[in-house]
Amino acid sequence: MRDEAKRSTAWMIGYSILWFVALPFLALHRRLRCGWRQRLLLRAPRIRADVWIQAASVGEARLAQTLVSDLAPEQPLHILVTSCTKEGREILDSTQVPGPVVLHTAYFPFDLPLLMAKALERWRPRCVLLLETELWPGLLSQCRRKAIPAHIVNARMGRRTLPQYLALQKLWQSAAPAAVHPISDTDARRYATVFGSIASRTMSNIKFDTCLPANPLPFVHNPLARYFKAQSQLLVLGSLRREEEEDIELLLREVLEKRPRALIALFPRHLQRVGPWQGRLDSLGLPWILRSEMTEPPSPGTVIVWDRLGELEAAYALARAVFVGGSLAPLGGQNFLEALGQGVTPVIGPFWDNFSWVGSEICQTGLVFCATSRQEVTTEILQNMKRPPQREKIYARFKNYIVSRQGGTAYAQQLLLEMTTPATDTTKG
């Protein structure tokens, strides 16, 4: 045990040295300068928190928002939620909480062990919750020293991330949390590989509680209905990334060769790609129009380059066929659940790690068509273009898939309340 303690101390000393070396350079980072004094605990809130929740950025902040927005403690509960980014803070600051909950927000301190010891001493939480892949050696090690239970909730660990953590396995094992609550058995095994023997209990992903729209958008209420007929041969290419544009060129050419009366709505993931797409379409000799210039229904065979934000789901609600980008190159994929929420089966490429939490069953059940190549994407799109989708049936199957996997929020809320409720003294009375 003594040798293990010495090794743990040595790891933390080395980790601290790295932070001291890095801090002057981090001060030059534009995004980190926002909230700099809070990150150093020079202007951090002086509050007493019952629980400290760390939400790294926008995605985790939304999970934290879901977790606390309808929490129902029996007594007043002070919750501190921190984030590493300005965008995450903005989401947290806009969060509405019920009366018994008092919400405090701050920037997450730099993970220097000395700073984390000071933070825990100042805020004195009864427990710490880290969301998803939130592994901070400084915070975790200081929680262990001060006997403050730290739990990783909605825990996931990607296949590509695992080797990075294993490279510093001794460091992680010296800073293991009290427990991990992974979203799958695969994630549980990966965390066990990193931390060694550790308490673990699988939970449903909180995201399943937030990703189901009420119903597909009816045609009569669709703001784009003035430009498309109810049975239009509309193909929507959603959230396209720069790295897959050459593949999409080939797809466009083949689709319009075989279905010359099709309409294609092309949505770049980033608006700065609108100009390059105009050039590409000119080179291909394909007719195109900008969405912002549409005043009437486009002619058959036209590619509509979408240069407006906020209309992708409305386009999905009109589409016969959908391809969701970021998936033909190793970019992790984009949100294909939005298409399912509008009652149309999305086609995606082989790269969708960002949404692996949804489960491979989403492809096995046919709700999503997971292609292995660009050619397979094209073939499936052409097949889907033959007839309108059965929107109500597709949406009903999607809803059943999601609802059967819900419950993660309630699980995490119960865990939080259990850890912040004072133990009943059974010796009295």
Number of C-alpha atoms within 10 A of each C-alpha: 6 7 8 11 11 11 15 18 15 13 18 20 14 11 17 17 11 12 16 11 10 11 12 10 9 14 13 10 10 8 13 15 13 15 19 18 13 17 20 18 21 10 13 19 16 10 14 18 23 21 23 24 28 25 29 22 17 19 16 22 28 18 20 24 20 19 20 23 14 16 20 17 18 10 10 12 20 19 20 22 28 23 24 23 19 17 14 20 23 14 18 23 16 9 16 13 17 13 13 14 20 15 19 17 19 22 28 25 23 20 19 23 21 13 18 24 18 15 21 20 12 16 18 18 23 20 20 28 24 25 23 23 19 17 16 17 23 20 25 25 25 21 23 16 11 12 12 18 17 25 24 23 27 28 22 26 21 15 12 9 12 15 13 11 19 15 11 12 16 17 23 22 19 20 24 24 26 19 15 28 25 26 23 19 14 15 22 21 14 21 24 16 16 22 20 15 11 17 13 18 14 18 22 22 27 24 22 19 18 14 14 17 14 9 14 20 19 12 16 10 9 15 12 16 17 13 13 18 13 16 12 18 24 26 25 28 25 26 21 23 22 17 15 17 19 11 15 21 14 14 18 19 16 16 20 19 12 10 16 13 16 21 23 24 25 26 27 21 18 13 12 10 17 18 11 12 18 18 11 15 17 12 9 13 10 15 14 21 16 16 17 11 11 11 9 9 12 16 13 17 20 18 26 21 24 21 19 12 10 7 14 19 19 21 25 29 25 28 30 28 27 27 26 25 31 26 29 26 20 14 16 17 24 22 17 21 21 21 28 27 25 26 28 30 29 28 26 28 23 19 21 23 17 15 15 14 18 18 10 12 11 16 15 11 11 13 21 21 21 22 20 14 15 19 15 16 21 21 14 19 23 19 10 21 20 12 13 17 18 12 19 14 12 18 23 14 16 22 18 10 17 17 13 10 16 18 16 21 25 16 18 21 18 15 14 23 16 12 16 17 14 9 8 7 7 6 5 5 4
